[in-house]
């Protein structure tokens, strides 16, 4: 997890990079080492970046409002300290913004990988995380190949859990009635109590067990526990009804965005009963007025 940058010295070229989205957090809270999160992967959405290097200082951005990605690219160019001091960066993304899907982190990760690709640099996940946080103030953990407890405002890994989360099937939806989402940077940080910290220690243990044993039930317990705590800080409407639907449909639990409006029901993709359970949950969500949903598996295997 070091922040080393390795360059090949090859002549620059047009570089490309991809940044993945996520769907809320399997866990977010505070442990002895600081405030952490563990993003839930979502393969439905991503950002794609293209970078053309230039000797002129500064990065031209298209579209112009993706300023966090521009700042990340300029930070990396300054650290590489080559003759190629700027360039043209373009981002294409299908990640909905302000929903808790990690649109800004996806942009920054894609931009950093595109710059590295153009200049023949190899970036560690730790370097990407550090620069993304410097550009965003806080970032998600989607740049890491394994599940990590990530200090999202410091850009460091508190604990690498050593493997990916178990594959989970998600029936996701947007709980925000206005459709405007949440401004992550202006939303106040939660003020946790001692009882919350004790609970997070238990939930972190469940997350570790979920990864170590590839146990979907532990993953569901951890996600639901964190979603319940989050109700005091960024509540999801009719959460009691969502818990009832989870129970009646046989879901593993509930995942929620801790800085956004999305939430979802978790299921075991290897369970033959899952399609029927998702059908039950979908009908009950529709009775609540939630008809637009996303359905995906967090990873294959």
N, C-alpha and C positions, 0 to 999 in steps of 0.2 A: 504494500500500500504506500510505497514511497512516492515522492513527487518528482522523480527524475524525468528529464526530457532527453531523448537520444535523437540526434540528427544524422542523416546519412551523407549530407553534402552534395546530394544530387541536384541537378538543375531544377528549378521550380516548374510546376505544371498546374493545370486546373485541377483542384482537389475537390473531393466530395466527402460528405459525412452524414451520418444518420443519428438522431437522438430519439430514444423511445419515450413513450408516455407511461403513465401509471394510472391506477384507479383507486384514489384514496390511499390510506395507509393500513397495513395489517396491524401495525402498532405505532403509536406516537405518544410520547410522554416524557417523563424525566427519571433518570437513574442517578446513581451516585456520581457518575462521570459527567453528567450534563443532560441537556434536552436532546432527545433522540427521536428518530423515526425509522420506519421500515416500510418502504413503498411496496404496494402490490402491483406487479407488472400487468400491463394492458397492451396486447399486441394489435389492438384495433387502430391505434393512432400513433403517429410519429411525425417528426420534423426532418426534412431533408435540406442540406445546405450544399452550395457550390461556391468555391472561392477561387478567384483569379488574382494572384499576387502582383504587386506593383512596387517599384522603388520609391514612389511618392508616399509620404507619411499619411496615415489615416485610412480608415476603412469606409467605403461608400456602401450603404445598406439598402437592400431592396427586399421587402417593403420597408420604408423608412422608419416605421414605428417599432420595429424589432430592435430597439436600442440596447437591450441587455445582451443580445447576441453580438452586436457590434462591439460593445465594451469588452466582452469576453475575448473576441478575436483580436482586438488591439492589445489587450493585456498579454496574450500569448505571443504576439509578434514582438512586443517589447522584450519579453523574456528570451526569445530565440536569438535576438541580437544579431540578425543577418542584414544584408543589404536590402532585403525585401521588407519594407517597413509598413506597407499598407496593401490595399487591393480592393476588389469588388466582391461583396458577399451577398448572396441571395438565399432566401429561405422560402421553402414551400412546406406548409404544415396543414394537417387536417385535425389538429388537436383543439377542441373547444377551449376557449380561454375562461379563466375565473371560475372554473367548475371543480377544481381539485384534481385535475388530470396531468398537471406538470407541464403546461405548455411552455413556460419560460425556460425551465431546465432542459426540455427537449430541444428548444432552439439553441441554447448555449452549448449543449453537448454536440449537437450537429455542427455548429459553427467551429468549435474547437477541433473536431475531427477533420473537418474540411480544410482548415488552415494547416493542420499537421500533415494531411495527405498531400497538399500542394507543395509543402516545403521539405518533404521527406523526413518528418519528425515522428518519433514514436512517443506517445503520451501514456503514462500510467493512469489508471482510474483515479488515483489520489490526486494527480495533477489536475485532471479535468474537474474533479470535485472542488478543489481549492479555488480554481479560477472561476468556476460557475458561481460559487458563493460570493466571491469578490464582486461579481457583476450583478448578482441578484439580491444580495443580503441574506438570503436563505435559499437552499436548493433541496431537491429530492435525491434519492439514492439510486436512481436508474442507471447511472454510469458504471455501476459495479456489476460484475458477472454473477456474484454470489449474494445471498441475503446478508445485509449488514445492519447493525444498529449504528445509525449515522448521526453525527452531531451536525445538524442541518444548518446551523447558523455559524458554525466554525469551519465547516468543510473538511472534517476529519472523521475517520471511522473509530467509534468507541470499541466495537467488537465485530469481527468477521465471523459469521455463523458457519462458514466453511462449505456451504453448498447452497443451491437454489431452494426457494420455498417449494413445498409440494405443489403439484399441479392442482388448481382449483377452477371449477366452473362458476362463472359469475353471471347473475342476472342483475344488471345494473340499471340505474335510473337517476334522473335529476330531481332532487327534492325542492329545488328553488322555485317558488311560484312566480317570481318576477321575471326569471330568465336572465337577470343581470349578473348573477354569480357573486363572488366575494373578492374584494381587493385584498390580496394576501399581505401586502406591505403595510396597509393601514389598519388591518385587523389586530386588536391587541393580543399579546401573548397570554396564554392561560396562567392564572395564579394558582398553582397546585397546593393542596393541603397535605399534611403529614399522612393522612389516610390514603391520599392519591399515590404518594410515593411508595407506600407499602404495597398498594395494589399493582403499581407498575413493575415492581420487583417480581411479583408473581407472574404477571403477564409476560415479562421478558423471559422468564423461565419456560413458559408455555411456547413462546416463539422459538427458543433454542431447541426444545423437544420436537416441535413441528418440523424443523429443518433436519435435525439429527436422525429422527426416525421416519421422516417423510410422512408425518402423521397429520392428515387433514383435519381431524377432530381437534387437535391441539391448536391448529391454525385458526379454526373457527372460534374456539373459546377465546383466544388472544384478541382476535379482531373485534368480537362482540364486547369484550371487557373494555377495550379502549374506546369503542364507539359510545358505550354508556357513559364513561367519564367525560367524553367530549360534549355530551348533551348539556353540560353546565356552561360551556363556553361558545359553542357554535351549534346550537340544537337543530336537529333534523325534524321537520314537522311530522307529527303523528308517529313518533318513534315507538310508542307502545304498540300501535297497530302493526308496525313492521316486525317487531319482536313476536307478536302473535302469529303473523303470517309465516315467519321463519319456523316457529314451533310446529304449526299445523301442516306445513308443507314438507317437514323433515329436512330443512336446510341445516347446514353446519353452523351458521351464524350470520352476522351482519358486518359488513365492512363499510366504513364511512370516511369521507374526506374531512380532515381536521382543519383545512383551510379552503374549503370549497363546498359545493352543494350536492355532489353526487354521493350516492350510497348504493349498496348492492347486497344481495343475498348470495351466500357461498354454498356450493354443492360439491360433491365428490364426482369428478368426471369418469371415474372407473366404476362407479356404482350403476348397475343396470336400471335401478329405480329412479335415477336422476331425471331423465326426460319427463316422466310422469310428475315428479315433484315440482319441476320447473313449470309445468303446465298448470298445476294447482296454484302455485305462487303467482303466476302471471294473471290468472283469473281474479285472484283476490286483490292484487295490486290494481287491476282495472276497476274494481269496485270502489277503490279509494280515489280513482281518477288518474291513476298512473298507467298510461297505455303505451307510451314511448319508452322502450327499454333497449339496452344493449345486452347481448349474450355472447360470452367468449370464454375461452380457456386460457389461463394465465401462461401456460407453457405446455408443450407436448412432452409426453413421457411420464 
